[in-house]
Amino acid sequence: MKRNIFSFINRLFAEFSGWFLLAIMILLILDFTSRAIIHPLQGVSELAVFVLVASVYFGIPHCEETKTHVKVELFTSILPVKLRKIVNVFTYLIAVVTSGIVTYTILMNMLKAYHTREAVAGTVPLQTYPVKVIMFLGFLFYFIQLAINLLKEVKSK
């Protein structure tokens, strides 16, 4: 059941990621046309960058779940099956530890941004904590998916 919940959330995040790309296109078209016709809308370019970050971080967990990310198999493909499994487990272990540290760091940075009201400087100051919440959620589910994949790799024969 837990796997179904995580799989559902990963798919949902991936859907949002796609919709965020559409939002980026609309924001940039709005920015370009407003500059040409009337006057530039303040903060639209910065908002598009925030949406881009959200799109990337929400897409990562689903890519890990479906294993559709870039993976270099030049060396592992020539290894014997047992050694390849050991290398995969070791790689997942390093990835889980590293992503756990990064997830914790993003959480701390998100909380600091919220408490200090951190904002991007400009004519329209945009607070950074909403995008950092999305970064944290995306990386948290990436961490969980890596842990699930590690357990699968350990259990596989």
Biotite code that builds the C-alpha atoms (Angstrom):
import biotite.structure as struc

atoms = struc.array([
    struc.Atom([0.000, 0.000, 0.000], chain_id="A", res_id=1, res_name="MET", atom_name="CA", element="C"),
    struc.Atom([2.815, 2.438, 0.861], chain_id="A", res_id=2, res_name="LYS", atom_name="CA", element="C"),
    struc.Atom([4.360, 1.839, -2.528], chain_id="A", res_id=3, res_name="ARG", atom_name="CA", element="C"),
    struc.Atom([1.078, 2.731, -4.210], chain_id="A", res_id=4, res_name="ASN", atom_name="CA", element="C"),
    struc.Atom([0.857, 5.972, -2.247], chain_id="A", res_id=5, res_name="ILE", atom_name="CA", element="C"),
    struc.Atom([4.425, 6.949, -3.152], chain_id="A", res_id=6, res_name="PHE", atom_name="CA", element="C"),
    struc.Atom([3.874, 5.927, -6.757], chain_id="A", res_id=7, res_name="SER", atom_name="CA", element="C"),
    struc.Atom([0.687, 8.025, -6.874], chain_id="A", res_id=8, res_name="PHE", atom_name="CA", element="C"),
    struc.Atom([2.475, 11.051, -5.387], chain_id="A", res_id=9, res_name="ILE", atom_name="CA", element="C"),
    struc.Atom([5.406, 10.616, -7.796], chain_id="A", res_id=10, res_name="ASN", atom_name="CA", element="C"),
    struc.Atom([3.011, 10.527, -10.761], chain_id="A", res_id=11, res_name="ARG", atom_name="CA", element="C"),
    struc.Atom([1.140, 13.539, -9.386], chain_id="A", res_id=12, res_name="LEU", atom_name="CA", element="C"),
    struc.Atom([4.410, 15.466, -9.019], chain_id="A", res_id=13, res_name="PHE", atom_name="CA", element="C"),
    struc.Atom([5.360, 14.499, -12.582], chain_id="A", res_id=14, res_name="ALA", atom_name="CA", element="C"),
    struc.Atom([1.998, 15.793, -13.830], chain_id="A", res_id=15, res_name="GLU", atom_name="CA", element="C"),
    struc.Atom([2.531, 19.077, -11.991], chain_id="A", res_id=16, res_name="PHE", atom_name="CA", element="C"),
    struc.Atom([6.005, 19.235, -13.496], chain_id="A", res_id=17, res_name="SER", atom_name="CA", element="C"),
    struc.Atom([4.514, 19.103, -16.983], chain_id="A", res_id=18, res_name="GLY", atom_name="CA", element="C"),
    struc.Atom([1.913, 21.736, -16.152], chain_id="A", res_id=19, res_name="TRP", atom_name="CA", element="C"),
    struc.Atom([4.653, 23.922, -14.724], chain_id="A", res_id=20, res_name="PHE", atom_name="CA", element="C"),
    struc.Atom([6.373, 23.853, -18.120], chain_id="A", res_id=21, res_name="LEU", atom_name="CA", element="C"),
    struc.Atom([3.161, 25.149, -19.690], chain_id="A", res_id=22, res_name="LEU", atom_name="CA", element="C"),
    struc.Atom([3.030, 27.870, -17.031], chain_id="A", res_id=23, res_name="ALA", atom_name="CA", element="C"),
    struc.Atom([6.616, 28.867, -17.886], chain_id="A", res_id=24, res_name="ILE", atom_name="CA", element="C"),
    struc.Atom([5.698, 29.237, -21.553], chain_id="A", res_id=25, res_name="MET", atom_name="CA", element="C"),
    struc.Atom([2.655, 31.359, -20.690], chain_id="A", res_id=26, res_name="ILE", atom_name="CA", element="C"),
    struc.Atom([4.671, 33.536, -18.298], chain_id="A", res_id=27, res_name="LEU", atom_name="CA", element="C"),
    struc.Atom([7.426, 34.112, -20.850], chain_id="A", res_id=28, res_name="LEU", atom_name="CA", element="C"),
    struc.Atom([4.963, 34.885, -23.661], chain_id="A", res_id=29, res_name="ILE", atom_name="CA", element="C"),
    struc.Atom([3.195, 37.296, -21.314], chain_id="A", res_id=30, res_name="LEU", atom_name="CA", element="C"),
    struc.Atom([6.525, 38.900, -20.438], chain_id="A", res_id=31, res_name="ASP", atom_name="CA", element="C"),
    struc.Atom([7.634, 39.286, -24.065], chain_id="A", res_id=32, res_name="PHE", atom_name="CA", element="C"),
    struc.Atom([4.319, 40.633, -25.318], chain_id="A", res_id=33, res_name="THR", atom_name="CA", element="C"),
    struc.Atom([3.899, 43.046, -22.401], chain_id="A", res_id=34, res_name="SER", atom_name="CA", element="C"),
    struc.Atom([7.356, 44.463, -23.113], chain_id="A", res_id=35, res_name="ARG", atom_name="CA", element="C"),
    struc.Atom([6.504, 44.980, -26.781], chain_id="A", res_id=36, res_name="ALA", atom_name="CA", element="C"),
    struc.Atom([2.969, 46.316, -26.404], chain_id="A", res_id=37, res_name="ILE", atom_name="CA", element="C"),
    struc.Atom([2.662, 48.298, -23.190], chain_id="A", res_id=38, res_name="ILE", atom_name="CA", element="C"),
    struc.Atom([5.257, 48.116, -20.448], chain_id="A", res_id=39, res_name="HIS", atom_name="CA", element="C"),
    struc.Atom([7.003, 45.162, -18.844], chain_id="A", res_id=40, res_name="PRO", atom_name="CA", element="C"),
    struc.Atom([5.208, 43.329, -16.079], chain_id="A", res_id=41, res_name="LEU", atom_name="CA", element="C"),
    struc.Atom([7.447, 43.350, -13.046], chain_id="A", res_id=42, res_name="GLN", atom_name="CA", element="C"),
    struc.Atom([8.554, 40.041, -11.550], chain_id="A", res_id=43, res_name="GLY", atom_name="CA", element="C"),
    struc.Atom([7.326, 37.782, -14.376], chain_id="A", res_id=44, res_name="VAL", atom_name="CA", element="C"),
    struc.Atom([10.802, 36.615, -15.397], chain_id="A", res_id=45, res_name="SER", atom_name="CA", element="C"),
    struc.Atom([11.717, 35.835, -11.780], chain_id="A", res_id=46, res_name="GLU", atom_name="CA", element="C"),
    struc.Atom([8.455, 33.952, -11.323], chain_id="A", res_id=47, res_name="LEU", atom_name="CA", element="C"),
    struc.Atom([9.203, 31.911, -14.462], chain_id="A", res_id=48, res_name="ALA", atom_name="CA", element="C"),
    struc.Atom([12.560, 30.898, -12.941], chain_id="A", res_id=49, res_name="VAL", atom_name="CA", element="C"),
    struc.Atom([10.787, 29.811, -9.737], chain_id="A", res_id=50, res_name="PHE", atom_name="CA", element="C"),
    struc.Atom([8.348, 27.723, -11.780], chain_id="A", res_id=51, res_name="VAL", atom_name="CA", element="C"),
    struc.Atom([11.275, 26.163, -13.673], chain_id="A", res_id=52, res_name="LEU", atom_name="CA", element="C"),
    struc.Atom([12.891, 25.118, -10.392], chain_id="A", res_id=53, res_name="VAL", atom_name="CA", element="C"),
    struc.Atom([9.566, 23.631, -9.253], chain_id="A", res_id=54, res_name="ALA", atom_name="CA", element="C"),
    struc.Atom([9.244, 21.734, -12.534], chain_id="A", res_id=55, res_name="SER", atom_name="CA", element="C"),
    struc.Atom([12.673, 20.164, -12.164], chain_id="A", res_id=56, res_name="VAL", atom_name="CA", element="C"),
    struc.Atom([12.314, 19.169, -8.508], chain_id="A", res_id=57, res_name="TYR", atom_name="CA", element="C"),
    struc.Atom([8.825, 17.731, -8.960], chain_id="A", res_id=58, res_name="PHE", atom_name="CA", element="C"),
    struc.Atom([9.983, 15.604, -11.912], chain_id="A", res_id=59, res_name="GLY", atom_name="CA", element="C"),
    struc.Atom([12.937, 13.929, -10.194], chain_id="A", res_id=60, res_name="ILE", atom_name="CA", element="C"),
    struc.Atom([11.089, 11.355, -8.006], chain_id="A", res_id=61, res_name="PRO", atom_name="CA", element="C"),
    struc.Atom([9.085, 9.941, -10.917], chain_id="A", res_id=62, res_name="HIS", atom_name="CA", element="C"),
    struc.Atom([12.221, 9.666, -13.066], chain_id="A", res_id=63, res_name="CYS", atom_name="CA", element="C"),
    struc.Atom([13.887, 7.650, -10.305], chain_id="A", res_id=64, res_name="GLU", atom_name="CA", element="C"),
    struc.Atom([10.835, 5.433, -9.844], chain_id="A", res_id=65, res_name="GLU", atom_name="CA", element="C"),
    struc.Atom([10.554, 4.621, -13.552], chain_id="A", res_id=66, res_name="THR", atom_name="CA", element="C"),
    struc.Atom([14.343, 4.624, -14.021], chain_id="A", res_id=67, res_name="LYS", atom_name="CA", element="C"),
    struc.Atom([14.039, 7.027, -16.944], chain_id="A", res_id=68, res_name="THR", atom_name="CA", element="C"),
    struc.Atom([16.933, 9.198, -15.804], chain_id="A", res_id=69, res_name="HIS", atom_name="CA", element="C"),
    struc.Atom([20.348, 9.229, -17.413], chain_id="A", res_id=70, res_name="VAL", atom_name="CA", element="C"),
    struc.Atom([22.452, 6.305, -16.237], chain_id="A", res_id=71, res_name="LYS", atom_name="CA", element="C"),
    struc.Atom([25.917, 5.423, -17.470], chain_id="A", res_id=72, res_name="VAL", atom_name="CA", element="C"),
    struc.Atom([26.222, 1.663, -17.809], chain_id="A", res_id=73, res_name="GLU", atom_name="CA", element="C"),
    struc.Atom([29.456, 1.475, -19.735], chain_id="A", res_id=74, res_name="LEU", atom_name="CA", element="C"),
    struc.Atom([31.346, -0.278, -16.933], chain_id="A", res_id=75, res_name="PHE", atom_name="CA", element="C"),
    struc.Atom([28.526, -2.061, -15.136], chain_id="A", res_id=76, res_name="THR", atom_name="CA", element="C"),
    struc.Atom([27.259, -3.731, -18.311], chain_id="A", res_id=77, res_name="SER", atom_name="CA", element="C"),
    struc.Atom([30.511, -5.711, -18.662], chain_id="A", res_id=78, res_name="ILE", atom_name="CA", element="C"),
    struc.Atom([30.554, -6.872, -15.033], chain_id="A", res_id=79, res_name="LEU", atom_name="CA", element="C"),
    struc.Atom([29.319, -10.316, -13.961], chain_id="A", res_id=80, res_name="PRO", atom_name="CA", element="C"),
    struc.Atom([25.747, -10.269, -12.610], chain_id="A", res_id=81, res_name="VAL", atom_name="CA", element="C"),
    struc.Atom([26.704, -10.743, -8.934], chain_id="A", res_id=82, res_name="LYS", atom_name="CA", element="C"),
    struc.Atom([29.328, -8.002, -9.043], chain_id="A", res_id=83, res_name="LEU", atom_name="CA", element="C"),
    struc.Atom([26.914, -5.713, -10.919], chain_id="A", res_id=84, res_name="ARG", atom_name="CA", element="C"),
    struc.Atom([24.366, -6.211, -8.131], chain_id="A", res_id=85, res_name="LYS", atom_name="CA", element="C"),
    struc.Atom([26.973, -5.302, -5.499], chain_id="A", res_id=86, res_name="ILE", atom_name="CA", element="C"),
    struc.Atom([27.931, -2.177, -7.443], chain_id="A", res_id=87, res_name="VAL", atom_name="CA", element="C"),
    struc.Atom([24.245, -1.219, -7.796], chain_id="A", res_id=88, res_name="ASN", atom_name="CA", element="C"),
    struc.Atom([23.603, -1.662, -4.063], chain_id="A", res_id=89, res_name="VAL", atom_name="CA", element="C"),
    struc.Atom([26.711, 0.380, -3.232], chain_id="A", res_id=90, res_name="PHE", atom_name="CA", element="C"),
    struc.Atom([25.649, 3.099, -5.689], chain_id="A", res_id=91, res_name="THR", atom_name="CA", element="C"),
    struc.Atom([22.149, 3.246, -4.235], chain_id="A", res_id=92, res_name="TYR", atom_name="CA", element="C"),
    struc.Atom([23.589, 3.376, -0.723], chain_id="A", res_id=93, res_name="LEU", atom_name="CA", element="C"),
    struc.Atom([25.754, 6.374, -1.621], chain_id="A", res_id=94, res_name="ILE", atom_name="CA", element="C"),
    struc.Atom([22.768, 8.023, -3.355], chain_id="A", res_id=95, res_name="ALA", atom_name="CA", element="C"),
    struc.Atom([20.477, 7.486, -0.348], chain_id="A", res_id=96, res_name="VAL", atom_name="CA", element="C"),
    struc.Atom([23.005, 8.926, 2.115], chain_id="A", res_id=97, res_name="VAL", atom_name="CA", element="C"),
    struc.Atom([23.812, 11.872, -0.148], chain_id="A", res_id=98, res_name="THR", atom_name="CA", element="C"),
    struc.Atom([20.181, 12.663, -0.931], chain_id="A", res_id=99, res_name="SER", atom_name="CA", element="C"),
    struc.Atom([19.331, 12.390, 2.772], chain_id="A", res_id=100, res_name="GLY", atom_name="CA", element="C"),
    struc.Atom([21.948, 15.016, 3.565], chain_id="A", res_id=101, res_name="ILE", atom_name="CA", element="C"),
    struc.Atom([20.741, 17.236, 0.712], chain_id="A", res_id=102, res_name="VAL", atom_name="CA", element="C"),
    struc.Atom([17.099, 16.831, 1.788], chain_id="A", res_id=103, res_name="THR", atom_name="CA", element="C"),
    struc.Atom([17.980, 17.880, 5.339], chain_id="A", res_id=104, res_name="TYR", atom_name="CA", element="C"),
    struc.Atom([19.969, 20.853, 4.027], chain_id="A", res_id=105, res_name="THR", atom_name="CA", element="C"),
    struc.Atom([17.078, 21.961, 1.810], chain_id="A", res_id=106, res_name="ILE", atom_name="CA", element="C"),
    struc.Atom([14.730, 21.690, 4.810], chain_id="A", res_id=107, res_name="LEU", atom_name="CA", element="C"),
    struc.Atom([16.994, 23.867, 6.946], chain_id="A", res_id=108, res_name="MET", atom_name="CA", element="C"),
    struc.Atom([17.377, 26.390, 4.127], chain_id="A", res_id=109, res_name="ASN", atom_name="CA", element="C"),
    struc.Atom([13.603, 26.424, 3.561], chain_id="A", res_id=110, res_name="MET", atom_name="CA", element="C"),
    struc.Atom([12.913, 27.087, 7.251], chain_id="A", res_id=111, res_name="LEU", atom_name="CA", element="C"),
    struc.Atom([15.520, 29.860, 7.348], chain_id="A", res_id=112, res_name="LYS", atom_name="CA", element="C"),
    struc.Atom([14.004, 31.462, 4.237], chain_id="A", res_id=113, res_name="ALA", atom_name="CA", element="C"),
    struc.Atom([10.560, 31.345, 5.844], chain_id="A", res_id=114, res_name="TYR", atom_name="CA", element="C"),
    struc.Atom([11.651, 32.796, 9.190], chain_id="A", res_id=115, res_name="HIS", atom_name="CA", element="C"),
    struc.Atom([13.803, 35.551, 7.676], chain_id="A", res_id=116, res_name="THR", atom_name="CA", element="C"),
    struc.Atom([11.290, 36.305, 4.894], chain_id="A", res_id=117, res_name="ARG", atom_name="CA", element="C"),
    struc.Atom([14.044, 35.840, 2.323], chain_id="A", res_id=118, res_name="GLU", atom_name="CA", element="C"),
    struc.Atom([13.114, 37.374, -1.019], chain_id="A", res_id=119, res_name="ALA", atom_name="CA", element="C"),
    struc.Atom([14.592, 37.868, -4.461], chain_id="A", res_id=120, res_name="VAL", atom_name="CA", element="C"),
    struc.Atom([15.517, 41.526, -4.870], chain_id="A", res_id=121, res_name="ALA", atom_name="CA", element="C"),
    struc.Atom([13.716, 43.402, -7.594], chain_id="A", res_id=122, res_name="GLY", atom_name="CA", element="C"),
    struc.Atom([10.903, 45.835, -8.236], chain_id="A", res_id=123, res_name="THR", atom_name="CA", element="C"),
    struc.Atom([8.541, 43.128, -7.015], chain_id="A", res_id=124, res_name="VAL", atom_name="CA", element="C"),
    struc.Atom([10.272, 41.198, -4.205], chain_id="A", res_id=125, res_name="PRO", atom_name="CA", element="C"),
    struc.Atom([9.330, 37.510, -4.407], chain_id="A", res_id=126, res_name="LEU", atom_name="CA", element="C"),
    struc.Atom([9.694, 35.440, -1.267], chain_id="A", res_id=127, res_name="GLN", atom_name="CA", element="C"),
    struc.Atom([11.766, 32.326, -1.849], chain_id="A", res_id=128, res_name="THR", atom_name="CA", element="C"),
    struc.Atom([10.245, 29.964, 0.700], chain_id="A", res_id=129, res_name="TYR", atom_name="CA", element="C"),
    struc.Atom([7.347, 28.753, -1.529], chain_id="A", res_id=130, res_name="PRO", atom_name="CA", element="C"),
    struc.Atom([9.769, 27.447, -4.150], chain_id="A", res_id=131, res_name="VAL", atom_name="CA", element="C"),
    struc.Atom([11.978, 26.016, -1.410], chain_id="A", res_id=132, res_name="LYS", atom_name="CA", element="C"),
    struc.Atom([8.981, 24.107, -0.040], chain_id="A", res_id=133, res_name="VAL", atom_name="CA", element="C"),
    struc.Atom([8.563, 22.565, -3.493], chain_id="A", res_id=134, res_name="ILE", atom_name="CA", element="C"),
    struc.Atom([12.287, 21.805, -3.656], chain_id="A", res_id=135, res_name="MET", atom_name="CA", element="C"),
    struc.Atom([12.076, 20.101, -0.264], chain_id="A", res_id=136, res_name="PHE", atom_name="CA", element="C"),
    struc.Atom([9.020, 18.021, -1.185], chain_id="A", res_id=137, res_name="LEU", atom_name="CA", element="C"),
    struc.Atom([10.525, 16.979, -4.514], chain_id="A", res_id=138, res_name="GLY", atom_name="CA", element="C"),
    struc.Atom([13.821, 15.966, -2.956], chain_id="A", res_id=139, res_name="PHE", atom_name="CA", element="C"),
    struc.Atom([12.122, 14.265, 0.004], chain_id="A", res_id=140, res_name="LEU", atom_name="CA", element="C"),
    struc.Atom([10.190, 12.003, -2.359], chain_id="A", res_id=141, res_name="PHE", atom_name="CA", element="C"),
    struc.Atom([13.344, 11.461, -4.412], chain_id="A", res_id=142, res_name="TYR", atom_name="CA", element="C"),
    struc.Atom([15.087, 10.335, -1.202], chain_id="A", res_id=143, res_name="PHE", atom_name="CA", element="C"),
    struc.Atom([12.186, 8.000, -0.366], chain_id="A", res_id=144, res_name="ILE", atom_name="CA", element="C"),
    struc.Atom([12.207, 6.564, -3.893], chain_id="A", res_id=145, res_name="GLN", atom_name="CA", element="C"),
    struc.Atom([15.956, 5.957, -3.713], chain_id="A", res_id=146, res_name="LEU", atom_name="CA", element="C"),
    struc.Atom([15.471, 4.130, -0.405], chain_id="A", res_id=147, res_name="ALA", atom_name="CA", element="C"),
    struc.Atom([12.706, 2.009, -1.978], chain_id="A", res_id=148, res_name="ILE", atom_name="CA", element="C"),
    struc.Atom([14.943, 1.210, -4.950], chain_id="A", res_id=149, res_name="ASN", atom_name="CA", element="C"),
    struc.Atom([17.812, 0.319, -2.601], chain_id="A", res_id=150, res_name="LEU", atom_name="CA", element="C"),
    struc.Atom([15.578, -2.128, -0.718], chain_id="A", res_id=151, res_name="LEU", atom_name="CA", element="C"),
    struc.Atom([14.384, -3.639, -4.016], chain_id="A", res_id=152, res_name="LYS", atom_name="CA", element="C"),
    struc.Atom([17.973, -4.057, -5.185], chain_id="A", res_id=153, res_name="GLU", atom_name="CA", element="C"),
    struc.Atom([18.982, -5.736, -1.919], chain_id="A", res_id=154, res_name="VAL", atom_name="CA", element="C"),
    struc.Atom([15.969, -8.093, -2.038], chain_id="A", res_id=155, res_name="LYS", atom_name="CA", element="C"),
    struc.Atom([16.363, -9.001, -5.730], chain_id="A", res_id=156, res_name="SER", atom_name="CA", element="C"),
    struc.Atom([18.193, -12.212, -6.633], chain_id="A", res_id=157, res_name="LYS", atom_name="CA", element="C"),
])
